[in-house]
Amino acid sequence: MSSPFFPSDDSGSRSGQRGIADPGAVTPDVNSVTPGPLHAQDAGRGLTSQLFWVICCAAFVFGLWQLGPIIAERYQYSISRGKALAEYEVARQAIDQFPLITVSYAYQMVAQKIRPSVVSINARKSYGEGQGSGVIISADGYIVTNSHVIEQSREITVVLHDRQEYPAAVVGQDVETDIALLKINARGLLAAEWGDSKELAVGSIVWAVGSPFGYTQTVTSGIVSGKNRLTVNQRGFREAGFKELIQTDAAVNPGNSGGPLVDAKGRVVGINTSILGETFQGISFAVPSSVAQFVTQQLMSKGKVERGYFGFLPAAVEARLQQELKLPDLRGALVLEVVPDSPAAKAGLRSGDVIRSWNGEEIDDFNRVYNLIGVTPPEKTVNMEIFRDGAPVKLNVSVTRRPPELRSR
């Protein structure tokens, strides 16, 4: 049935179907189509992605530049810490196996042995107060100190290690060696033990005890830096007179003068006497115990020191003279001058001879001969070995008493 609104003819619908899917219709070529807005959007996304990765790479490089040193430092710290921990463990085990406490204990024992024998000395003088140290050498109150500590004193007070005070009397003093002997009225004191300074070698450990700047019972340690040194004053200038000092780097300061220098057995091997300069600079000097003991024995028995006299002028053996004098080495003392009618002249000593030993003791340094003669009692006969014309010669010498006007011959 037909209707004005719905015609029965279906040509229109077929026509419409053909318009949608007509096999005869031409299909457009997709590849020939010009890019539209969708393709532009895809290209923008690619550029954004590339920019993102560039920024990421730049951030990574910047991070390495900023954090790299910190990371390297942390890494190095970890290595160092690991090494330190390893070294710590090795050291801990080594200390347990070889305890340094033993060495420390030995140092303490040396100080413990000598300190009760060390005293502080206060000397009242016309021009002020003097202060120094000393060492007890007998249980009945004999004390050794320096001559310069008590010179021109009107009153001397000795303070023991337990702070007891005693007035002291001067038994005698020897300006040449800077040694003085005092006596206090006391009994049962702890006397120090004398050692042999000749046994000391350069490098031997020594301790200095005294009252530097008033700090009583001060103990310092060091080594023997040299032997047979010339006497020096407070300004470091060499002086005449005594010429055989022990040099040490044990700290000695004003107030240490007269105190003991002791060896590893706590024995007195020297009496501290001077320093180089006004305060400690690593160089201090002590009178050897071989000399100090001789002087104190003389002062104790006679109140003065009587020294031997030989009568010649010694000098060092220089290298340029070794071949001329036909010497095997440079040891000894070269004789420059012989005093007429002296014991040296009577014994047959000549200018140009080289003294190699004195009464069995070798002379390594020419200054040594001064004190070997100085500690030889007068009227004693000693044997001496010299080198003359390349051959050893032995002489017997009768030492006489030194004339008062002579100090160094």
Sine and cosine of phi, psi and omega as CSV:
sin_phi,cos_phi,sin_psi,cos_psi,sin_omega,cos_omega
0.00,0.00,0.60,-0.80,-0.01,-1.00
-0.96,-0.28,0.41,-0.91,-0.03,-1.00
-0.62,-0.79,0.45,-0.89,0.02,-1.00
-0.89,0.46,-0.52,0.85,-0.05,-1.00
-1.00,0.00,-0.47,0.88,-0.03,-1.00
-0.82,-0.57,1.00,0.10,-0.02,-1.00
-0.91,0.42,0.56,-0.83,-0.03,-1.00
-0.97,0.24,-0.26,0.97,-0.01,-1.00
-0.97,0.25,0.82,-0.58,-0.05,-1.00
-0.98,-0.21,0.35,0.94,0.00,-1.00
-0.90,0.43,-0.54,0.84,-0.01,-1.00
-0.90,0.44,-0.65,0.76,-0.05,-1.00
-0.94,0.34,-0.59,0.80,0.01,-1.00
-0.93,0.37,-0.63,0.78,0.04,-1.00
-0.87,0.50,-0.64,0.77,0.02,-1.00
-0.92,0.40,-0.61,0.80,0.00,-1.00
-0.91,0.41,-0.61,0.79,0.01,-1.00
-0.91,0.41,-0.57,0.82,0.01,-1.00
-0.91,0.42,-0.45,0.89,-0.02,-1.00
-1.00,0.03,-0.69,0.72,-0.09,-1.00
-0.66,-0.75,0.88,0.47,-0.01,-1.00
-1.00,-0.04,0.85,-0.53,-0.04,-1.00
-0.89,0.45,-0.44,0.90,-0.02,-1.00
-0.99,0.16,-0.16,0.99,-0.04,-1.00
-0.95,0.32,0.43,-0.90,0.00,-1.00
-1.00,0.04,0.80,-0.60,0.00,-1.00
-1.00,0.01,0.80,-0.60,-0.04,-1.00
-0.92,0.39,0.53,-0.85,0.02,-1.00
-0.99,0.10,0.90,-0.44,-0.06,-1.00
-0.89,0.45,-0.64,0.77,-0.07,-1.00
-0.93,0.37,-0.37,0.93,-0.03,-1.00
-1.00,0.00,0.08,1.00,-0.03,-1.00
-0.99,0.13,0.69,-0.73,0.02,-1.00
-0.95,0.33,0.74,-0.68,-0.04,-1.00
-0.82,0.58,0.63,-0.78,-0.01,-1.00
-0.93,-0.37,-0.33,-0.94,-0.02,-1.00
-0.87,0.48,-0.48,0.88,-0.04,-1.00
-0.93,0.37,-0.68,0.74,0.01,-1.00
-0.91,0.42,-0.60,0.80,0.05,-1.00
-0.90,0.44,-0.58,0.81,0.02,-1.00
-0.92,0.38,-0.65,0.76,0.02,-1.00
-0.90,0.44,-0.66,0.75,0.02,-1.00
-0.89,0.46,-0.62,0.79,0.04,-1.00
-0.91,0.42,-0.62,0.79,0.03,-1.00
-0.90,0.43,-0.62,0.78,0.03,-1.00
-0.90,0.45,-0.69,0.73,0.03,-1.00
-0.89,0.46,-0.64,0.77,0.03,-1.00
-0.89,0.45,-0.65,0.76,0.01,-1.00
-0.90,0.44,-0.69,0.72,0.04,-1.00
-0.88,0.48,-0.68,0.73,0.01,-1.00
-0.89,0.46,-0.62,0.79,0.01,-1.00
-0.88,0.48,-0.72,0.70,-0.02,-1.00
-0.94,0.35,-0.57,0.82,0.09,-1.00
-0.88,0.48,-0.69,0.72,0.02,-1.00
-0.90,0.44,-0.65,0.76,0.02,-1.00
-0.89,0.46,-0.70,0.72,0.02,-1.00
-0.90,0.44,-0.67,0.74,0.02,-1.00
-0.89,0.45,-0.65,0.76,0.02,-1.00
-0.90,0.43,-0.61,0.79,0.00,-1.00
-0.91,0.41,-0.70,0.71,0.02,-1.00
-0.90,0.44,-0.69,0.72,0.02,-1.00
-0.88,0.47,-0.63,0.78,0.02,-1.00
-0.91,0.43,-0.68,0.74,0.06,-1.00
-0.88,0.47,-0.65,0.76,0.00,-1.00
-0.89,0.45,-0.62,0.79,-0.02,-1.00
-0.99,0.12,-0.68,0.73,-0.11,-0.99
-1.00,-0.06,-0.27,0.96,-0.04,-1.00
-0.83,0.56,-0.79,0.62,0.02,-1.00
-0.86,0.50,-0.59,0.81,0.00,-1.00
-0.92,0.39,-0.69,0.73,0.00,-1.00
-0.90,0.44,-0.69,0.73,0.01,-1.00
-0.89,0.45,-0.64,0.77,0.02,-1.00
-0.90,0.43,-0.68,0.74,0.03,-1.00
-0.89,0.46,-0.64,0.77,0.01,-1.00
-0.91,0.42,-0.71,0.70,0.02,-1.00
-0.90,0.44,-0.63,0.77,0.05,-1.00
-0.88,0.48,-0.67,0.74,0.02,-1.00
-0.89,0.47,-0.66,0.75,0.03,-1.00
-0.90,0.43,-0.72,0.70,-0.01,-1.00
-0.89,0.45,-0.67,0.75,0.00,-1.00
-0.90,0.44,-0.66,0.75,0.04,-1.00
-0.89,0.45,-0.65,0.76,0.04,-1.00
-0.90,0.43,-0.68,0.73,0.01,-1.00
-0.89,0.46,-0.66,0.75,0.03,-1.00
-0.90,0.43,-0.63,0.78,0.03,-1.00
-0.91,0.41,-0.70,0.72,0.02,-1.00
-0.90,0.44,-0.63,0.78,0.03,-1.00
-0.86,0.50,-0.70,0.71,-0.03,-1.00
-0.91,0.41,-0.66,0.75,0.04,-1.00
-0.89,0.45,-0.70,0.71,-0.01,-1.00
-0.90,0.44,-0.65,0.76,0.00,-1.00
-0.88,0.48,-0.69,0.72,0.01,-1.00
-0.92,0.38,-0.62,0.79,0.00,-1.00
-0.92,0.39,-0.65,0.76,0.02,-1.00
-0.90,0.43,-0.62,0.78,0.05,-1.00
-0.91,0.42,-0.55,0.83,-0.03,-1.00
-0.99,0.11,-0.64,0.77,0.02,-1.00
-0.83,-0.56,0.98,0.21,-0.13,-0.99
-0.92,0.39,0.82,-0.57,0.09,-1.00
-0.93,0.36,-0.24,0.97,0.02,-1.00
-0.87,0.50,-0.44,0.90,0.04,-1.00
-0.91,0.41,-0.69,0.72,0.04,-1.00
-0.91,0.42,-0.71,0.70,0.03,-1.00
-0.86,0.51,-0.66,0.75,0.01,-1.00
-0.90,0.43,-0.62,0.78,0.03,-1.00
-0.89,0.46,-0.66,0.75,0.05,-1.00
-0.87,0.49,-0.68,0.73,0.00,-1.00
-0.89,0.46,-0.62,0.79,-0.03,-1.00
-0.93,0.38,-0.60,0.80,0.06,-1.00
-0.88,0.47,-0.74,0.68,0.01,-1.00
-0.90,0.44,-0.65,0.76,-0.03,-1.00
-0.91,0.42,-0.54,0.84,-0.01,-1.00
-0.96,0.27,-0.66,0.75,-0.15,-0.99
-1.00,0.00,-0.46,0.89,-0.13,-0.99
-0.86,0.51,-0.63,0.78,0.02,-1.00
-0.90,0.43,-0.27,0.96,-0.01,-1.00
-0.99,-0.10,-0.04,1.00,-0.05,-1.00
-0.98,-0.18,0.72,-0.69,-0.03,-1.00
-0.86,-0.51,0.33,-0.94,0.13,-0.99
-0.97,-0.24,0.66,-0.75,-0.07,-1.00
-0.87,-0.49,0.81,-0.59,0.10,-1.00
-0.92,-0.40,0.85,-0.53,-0.05,-1.00
-0.89,-0.45,0.86,-0.51,0.05,-1.00
-1.00,0.00,0.86,-0.51,-0.05,-1.00
-0.87,-0.49,0.20,-0.98,-0.04,-1.00
-0.91,0.41,-0.44,0.90,-0.03,-1.00
-0.96,-0.28,0.17,0.99,0.04,-1.00
0.61,-0.79,-0.30,-0.96,-0.04,-1.00
-0.98,-0.19,0.65,-0.76,0.10,-1.00
-0.90,-0.44,0.52,-0.85,-0.05,-1.00
-0.64,-0.77,0.67,-0.75,0.00,-1.00
-0.33,-0.94,-0.32,-0.95,-0.04,-1.00
-0.75,-0.66,0.16,-0.99,0.04,-1.00
-0.35,-0.93,0.14,-0.99,0.00,-1.00
-0.70,-0.72,0.73,-0.69,0.00,-1.00
-0.97,0.25,0.79,-0.62,-0.01,-1.00
-0.91,-0.42,-0.01,1.00,0.07,-1.00
-0.49,-0.87,0.47,-0.88,-0.05,-1.00
-0.93,0.36,-0.33,0.95,-0.03,-1.00
-0.99,-0.12,0.26,0.97,0.24,-0.97
0.96,-0.30,0.23,0.97,0.09,-1.00
-0.99,0.14,0.72,-0.69,-0.10,-1.00
-0.74,-0.67,0.74,-0.67,0.06,-1.00
-0.99,-0.14,0.67,-0.75,0.08,-1.00
-0.51,-0.86,-0.17,-0.99,0.07,-1.00
-1.00,0.02,0.55,-0.84,0.05,-1.00
-0.89,0.45,-0.62,0.78,-0.06,-1.00
-0.94,0.33,-0.29,0.96,0.03,-1.00
-0.94,0.33,-0.60,0.80,-0.12,-0.99
-0.92,-0.39,0.07,1.00,-0.03,-1.00
-0.89,0.45,0.64,-0.77,0.02,-1.00
0.84,0.54,0.54,0.84,-0.01,-1.00
-1.00,-0.01,0.63,-0.78,0.09,-1.00
-1.00,-0.08,-0.43,0.90,-0.02,-1.00
-0.47,-0.88,0.73,-0.68,-0.03,-1.00
-0.82,-0.57,0.76,-0.65,0.03,-1.00
-0.86,-0.52,0.75,-0.66,0.03,-1.00
-0.95,-0.30,0.77,-0.64,0.03,-1.00
-0.93,-0.36,0.87,-0.48,-0.01,-1.00
-0.98,0.22,0.09,-1.00,-0.04,-1.00
-0.90,0.43,-0.43,0.90,0.02,-1.00
-1.00,-0.07,0.26,0.97,0.08,-1.00
0.96,0.28,0.19,0.98,0.14,-0.99
-0.96,0.28,0.61,-0.79,-0.05,-1.00
-0.90,-0.43,0.63,-0.77,0.01,-1.00
-0.67,-0.74,0.64,-0.77,0.17,-0.99
-0.95,0.30,0.57,-0.82,-0.06,-1.00
-0.85,-0.52,0.55,-0.83,0.08,-1.00
-0.94,-0.35,0.55,-0.83,0.01,-1.00
-1.00,0.07,0.88,-0.47,0.06,-1.00
-0.98,0.19,-0.65,0.76,0.02,-1.00
0.05,-1.00,0.27,-0.96,0.04,-1.00
-0.53,-0.85,0.49,-0.87,0.00,-1.00
-0.83,-0.56,0.96,-0.27,-0.08,-1.00
-0.91,0.42,-0.57,0.82,-0.08,-1.00
-0.88,0.47,-0.63,0.77,0.02,-1.00
-0.98,-0.19,-0.05,1.00,-0.01,-1.00
0.88,0.47,0.61,0.79,0.02,-1.00
-0.91,-0.42,0.69,-0.73,0.06,-1.00
-0.73,-0.69,0.47,-0.89,0.00,-1.00
-0.86,-0.50,0.81,-0.58,0.01,-1.00
-0.92,-0.38,0.29,-0.96,0.05,-1.00
-0.65,-0.76,0.76,-0.65,0.10,-0.99
-0.89,-0.46,0.40,-0.91,-0.02,-1.00
-1.00,0.02,0.99,0.12,-0.03,-1.00
-0.54,-0.84,0.38,-0.92,0.00,-1.00
-0.74,-0.67,0.38,-0.93,0.07,-1.00
0.94,0.35,0.44,0.90,0.01,-1.00
-0.98,0.22,0.38,-0.92,0.04,-1.00
-1.00,0.01,0.96,-0.28,-0.05,-1.00
-1.00,0.06,0.59,-0.81,0.06,-1.00
-0.97,0.24,0.38,-0.93,0.01,-1.00
-0.99,-0.15,0.75,-0.66,0.05,-1.00
-0.96,0.30,0.64,-0.77,0.14,-0.99
-0.92,-0.39,0.07,-1.00,-0.02,-1.00
-0.97,-0.25,0.94,-0.34,-0.02,-1.00
-0.91,0.42,-0.35,0.94,0.01,-1.00
-0.93,0.36,-0.34,0.94,0.03,-1.00
-0.99,0.15,-0.22,0.98,0.01,-1.00
-0.94,0.35,0.57,-0.82,0.11,-0.99
-0.80,-0.61,0.41,-0.91,0.07,-1.00
-0.86,0.51,0.82,-0.58,-0.07,-1.00
0.96,-0.27,-0.19,0.98,0.04,-1.00
-0.90,0.43,0.63,-0.78,0.02,-1.00
-0.98,0.22,0.71,-0.70,0.03,-1.00
-0.68,-0.73,0.36,-0.93,0.03,-1.00
-0.82,-0.57,0.64,-0.77,0.09,-1.00
-0.92,-0.39,0.73,-0.68,-0.04,-1.00
-0.78,-0.62,0.67,-0.74,0.01,-1.00
0.07,-1.00,-0.41,-0.91,-0.07,-1.00
-0.80,-0.60,0.91,0.41,0.01,-1.00
-0.90,0.43,0.78,-0.63,0.00,-1.00
0.81,0.58,0.46,0.89,0.04,-1.00
1.00,0.05,-0.03,1.00,0.03,-1.00
-0.99,0.12,1.00,-0.09,-0.12,-0.99
-0.93,0.37,0.43,-0.90,0.07,-1.00
0.85,0.52,0.60,0.80,0.04,-1.00
-1.00,0.09,0.73,-0.68,-0.01,-1.00
-0.88,-0.47,0.78,-0.62,0.12,-0.99
-0.78,-0.62,0.31,-0.95,-0.01,-1.00
-0.69,-0.72,0.32,-0.95,0.02,-1.00
-0.11,-0.99,-0.42,-0.91,0.03,-1.00
-0.78,-0.63,0.27,-0.96,0.13,-0.99
-0.96,0.28,0.88,-0.48,-0.05,-1.00
-1.00,-0.02,-0.40,0.92,-0.01,-1.00
-0.11,-0.99,0.27,-0.96,0.02,-1.00
-0.76,-0.65,0.29,-0.96,0.04,-1.00
0.85,0.52,0.65,0.76,0.02,-1.00
-0.99,0.11,0.48,-0.88,0.04,-1.00
-0.97,0.26,0.45,-0.90,0.04,-1.00
-0.91,0.43,0.67,-0.74,0.08,-1.00
-0.80,-0.61,0.47,-0.88,0.07,-1.00
-1.00,-0.07,-0.11,-0.99,-0.08,-1.00
-0.90,0.43,-0.33,0.94,0.03,-1.00
-1.00,-0.08,0.02,1.00,0.04,-1.00
1.00,0.02,0.10,1.00,0.01,-1.00
-1.00,0.06,0.60,-0.80,0.02,-1.00
-0.95,0.32,0.59,-0.81,-0.02,-1.00
-0.86,-0.50,0.34,-0.94,0.08,-1.00
-0.97,0.25,0.14,-0.99,0.04,-1.00
0.99,-0.15,-0.76,-0.65,-0.10,-1.00
-0.89,0.45,0.69,-0.72,-0.15,-0.99
-0.73,-0.68,0.38,0.93,0.00,-1.00
-0.69,-0.72,1.00,-0.01,-0.02,-1.00
-0.92,-0.40,0.45,-0.89,0.14,-0.99
-1.00,0.01,0.80,-0.60,0.07,-1.00
-0.99,-0.12,0.72,-0.70,-0.01,-1.00
-0.63,-0.77,0.35,-0.94,0.10,-1.00
-0.97,-0.23,0.18,0.98,0.13,-0.99
-0.90,0.43,0.70,-0.71,-0.09,-1.00
-0.90,0.43,0.89,-0.46,0.05,-1.00
-0.80,-0.60,0.74,-0.67,-0.03,-1.00
-0.72,-0.69,0.17,-0.99,0.06,-1.00
-0.78,0.62,0.79,-0.61,-0.08,-1.00
0.94,-0.35,-0.37,0.93,0.09,-1.00
-0.98,0.21,-0.31,0.95,-0.08,-1.00
-0.82,0.58,0.77,-0.64,0.01,-1.00
1.00,-0.06,-0.21,0.98,0.02,-1.00
-0.98,0.18,0.25,-0.97,-0.08,-1.00
-0.99,0.12,0.50,-0.86,0.26,-0.97
-0.95,-0.31,0.84,-0.55,-0.13,-0.99
-0.87,-0.50,0.40,-0.92,0.01,-1.00
-1.00,-0.06,-0.15,-0.99,-0.09,-1.00
-0.93,0.36,-0.18,0.98,0.07,-1.00
-0.98,-0.21,0.15,0.99,0.02,-1.00
0.97,0.26,0.35,0.94,0.00,-1.00
-0.99,-0.12,0.55,-0.83,-0.02,-1.00
-0.97,0.26,0.90,-0.44,0.04,-1.00
-0.92,-0.39,0.00,1.00,0.03,-1.00
-0.16,-0.99,0.31,-0.95,0.11,-0.99
-0.90,-0.45,0.90,-0.43,-0.04,-1.00
-0.87,0.49,0.75,-0.66,-0.13,-0.99
-0.77,-0.63,-0.51,0.86,-0.07,-1.00
-0.34,-0.94,0.23,-0.97,0.08,-1.00
-0.74,-0.67,0.21,-0.98,0.05,-1.00
-1.00,-0.08,0.95,-0.30,-0.06,-1.00
0.99,-0.16,-0.19,-0.98,-0.06,-1.00
-1.00,0.09,-0.47,0.88,0.04,-1.00
-0.70,-0.71,0.16,-0.99,-0.09,-1.00
-0.87,0.48,0.77,-0.64,0.04,-1.00
-0.77,-0.64,0.34,0.94,0.00,-1.00
1.00,-0.08,-0.01,1.00,0.01,-1.00
-0.75,-0.66,0.89,-0.45,0.07,-1.00
-0.67,-0.74,0.30,-0.95,-0.13,-0.99
-0.75,-0.66,0.50,-0.87,0.01,-1.00
-0.65,-0.76,0.57,-0.82,0.10,-0.99
-0.96,0.27,0.80,-0.60,-0.01,-1.00
-0.86,0.51,0.53,-0.85,-0.01,-1.00
-0.90,0.44,-0.49,0.87,0.02,-1.00
-0.88,0.48,-0.55,0.83,0.03,-1.00
-1.00,0.09,-0.73,0.68,-0.04,-1.00
-0.87,0.50,-0.63,0.77,-0.01,-1.00
-0.93,0.36,-0.65,0.76,0.06,-1.00
-0.88,0.48,-0.71,0.71,-0.03,-1.00
-0.91,0.42,-0.70,0.71,-0.03,-1.00
-0.91,0.41,-0.58,0.81,0.06,-1.00
-0.90,0.43,-0.64,0.77,0.04,-1.00
-0.91,0.40,-0.68,0.73,0.01,-1.00
-0.92,0.40,-0.61,0.79,-0.02,-1.00
-0.93,0.36,-0.61,0.79,-0.06,-1.00
-1.00,0.00,-0.53,0.85,-0.12,-0.99
-0.84,-0.54,-0.26,0.97,-0.05,-1.00
0.98,0.18,-0.04,1.00,0.03,-1.00
-0.46,-0.89,0.14,-0.99,-0.03,-1.00
-0.93,-0.36,0.83,-0.56,0.10,-1.00
-0.96,-0.27,0.86,-0.50,-0.07,-1.00
-0.94,-0.34,0.44,-0.90,0.07,-1.00
-0.96,0.26,0.38,-0.92,-0.01,-1.00
-0.73,-0.68,0.73,-0.69,-0.03,-1.00
-0.89,-0.45,-0.68,0.73,0.12,-0.99
1.00,-0.07,0.84,0.54,0.10,-0.99
-0.44,-0.90,0.24,-0.97,0.01,-1.00
-0.91,-0.41,0.91,-0.41,-0.01,-1.00
-1.00,-0.04,0.29,-0.96,0.07,-1.00
-0.48,-0.88,0.23,-0.97,0.02,-1.00
-0.95,0.32,0.50,-0.86,0.08,-1.00
-1.00,0.06,0.93,-0.36,-0.04,-1.00
-1.00,0.08,0.46,-0.89,-0.07,-1.00
-0.88,0.48,-0.56,0.83,-0.04,-1.00
-0.92,0.38,-0.30,0.95,-0.03,-1.00
-0.99,-0.13,-0.13,0.99,-0.10,-1.00
-0.86,0.51,-0.72,0.69,-0.02,-1.00
-0.94,0.35,-0.64,0.77,0.00,-1.00
-0.90,0.44,-0.63,0.78,-0.01,-1.00
-1.00,0.04,-0.06,1.00,0.03,-1.00
0.86,0.51,0.75,0.67,-0.03,-1.00
-0.99,-0.14,0.59,-0.81,0.06,-1.00
-0.96,0.28,-0.41,0.91,0.02,-1.00
-0.40,-0.92,-0.16,-0.99,-0.08,-1.00
-0.98,-0.21,0.26,0.97,0.03,-1.00
-0.95,0.30,0.42,-0.91,0.11,-0.99
0.95,-0.31,-0.05,-1.00,0.00,-1.00
-0.83,-0.56,0.84,-0.54,0.02,-1.00
-0.98,0.20,0.75,-0.66,0.02,-1.00
-1.00,0.09,0.92,-0.38,0.03,-1.00
-1.00,0.04,-0.61,0.79,-0.10,-0.99
-0.51,-0.86,0.62,-0.79,0.07,-1.00
-0.88,-0.47,0.80,-0.60,-0.02,-1.00
-0.96,0.28,0.78,-0.62,0.02,-1.00
-0.85,0.52,0.61,-0.79,0.04,-1.00
0.89,0.46,0.28,0.96,0.04,-1.00
-1.00,0.02,0.21,-0.98,0.09,-1.00
-0.83,0.56,-0.58,0.82,0.02,-1.00
-0.90,0.44,-0.69,0.72,0.01,-1.00
-0.91,0.41,-0.64,0.76,0.00,-1.00
-0.93,0.36,-0.46,0.89,0.02,-1.00
-0.99,0.16,-0.19,0.98,0.04,-1.00
0.99,-0.13,0.21,0.98,0.02,-1.00
-0.94,0.33,0.62,-0.78,-0.04,-1.00
-0.81,-0.59,0.38,-0.93,0.12,-0.99
-0.91,0.42,0.72,-0.69,-0.04,-1.00
0.98,-0.18,-0.23,0.97,0.10,-0.99
-0.94,0.33,0.41,-0.91,0.06,-1.00
-0.86,-0.51,0.89,-0.46,0.00,-1.00
-0.99,0.17,0.86,-0.51,-0.07,-1.00
-0.98,-0.19,-0.50,0.86,0.02,-1.00
-0.48,-0.88,0.44,-0.90,-0.01,-1.00
-0.77,-0.64,0.93,-0.36,0.01,-1.00
0.81,0.59,0.65,0.76,0.06,-1.00
1.00,-0.01,-0.14,0.99,0.00,-1.00
-0.98,-0.17,0.82,-0.57,-0.02,-1.00
-0.94,0.35,0.55,-0.84,0.00,-1.00
-0.95,-0.31,0.98,-0.20,0.02,-1.00
-0.99,0.13,-0.52,0.85,-0.04,-1.00
-0.76,-0.65,0.64,-0.77,-0.10,-0.99
-0.89,0.45,-0.43,0.90,0.03,-1.00
-0.92,0.39,-0.40,0.92,-0.02,-1.00
-0.88,0.48,-0.55,0.83,-0.08,-1.00
-0.92,0.40,-0.50,0.87,0.04,-1.00
-0.82,0.57,-0.76,0.65,-0.13,-0.99
-0.99,0.12,-0.42,0.91,0.13,-0.99
-0.89,0.46,-0.64,0.77,0.07,-1.00
-0.95,0.30,-0.64,0.77,-0.05,-1.00
-0.90,0.44,-0.48,0.88,0.01,-1.00
-0.99,-0.17,0.19,0.98,0.09,-1.00
-1.00,-0.02,0.86,-0.52,-0.02,-1.00
-0.87,0.48,0.59,-0.81,0.05,-1.00
-0.85,0.53,0.47,-0.88,0.03,-1.00
0.94,0.35,0.27,0.96,0.04,-1.00
-0.99,-0.17,0.64,-0.77,0.04,-1.00
-0.99,-0.13,0.79,-0.61,-0.01,-1.00
-0.82,-0.57,0.35,-0.94,0.09,-1.00
-0.98,-0.22,0.57,-0.82,-0.08,-1.00
-0.71,-0.71,0.69,-0.73,0.06,-1.00
-0.95,-0.31,0.77,-0.64,0.01,-1.00
-0.81,-0.58,0.25,-0.97,0.13,-0.99
-0.92,-0.40,0.81,-0.59,-0.01,-1.00
-0.66,-0.75,0.84,-0.54,0.00,-1.00
0.82,0.57,0.62,0.78,0.09,-1.00
0.99,0.17,0.12,0.99,-0.03,-1.00
-0.76,-0.65,0.57,-0.82,0.04,-1.00
-0.96,0.28,0.62,-0.78,0.02,-1.00
-0.72,-0.70,0.67,-0.74,0.02,-1.00
-0.95,-0.30,0.69,-0.72,0.01,-1.00
-0.78,-0.63,0.54,-0.84,0.14,-0.99
-0.96,-0.27,0.76,-0.65,-0.12,-0.99
-0.83,-0.55,0.74,-0.67,0.12,-0.99
-0.98,-0.19,0.96,-0.27,-0.04,-1.00
-0.96,0.26,0.68,-0.74,0.05,-1.00
-0.95,-0.31,0.04,-1.00,0.01,-1.00
-0.97,0.23,0.69,-0.72,-0.03,-1.00
-0.93,0.37,0.74,-0.67,0.07,-1.00
-0.88,0.47,0.58,-0.82,-0.05,-1.00
-0.86,0.52,-0.52,0.86,-0.07,-1.00
-0.98,0.20,-0.13,0.99,-0.01,-1.00
-0.97,-0.26,0.64,-0.77,0.00,-1.00
-0.85,-0.53,-0.46,0.89,-0.18,-0.98
-0.81,-0.58,0.20,0.98,0.03,-1.00
-0.87,-0.49,0.00,0.00,0.00,0.00
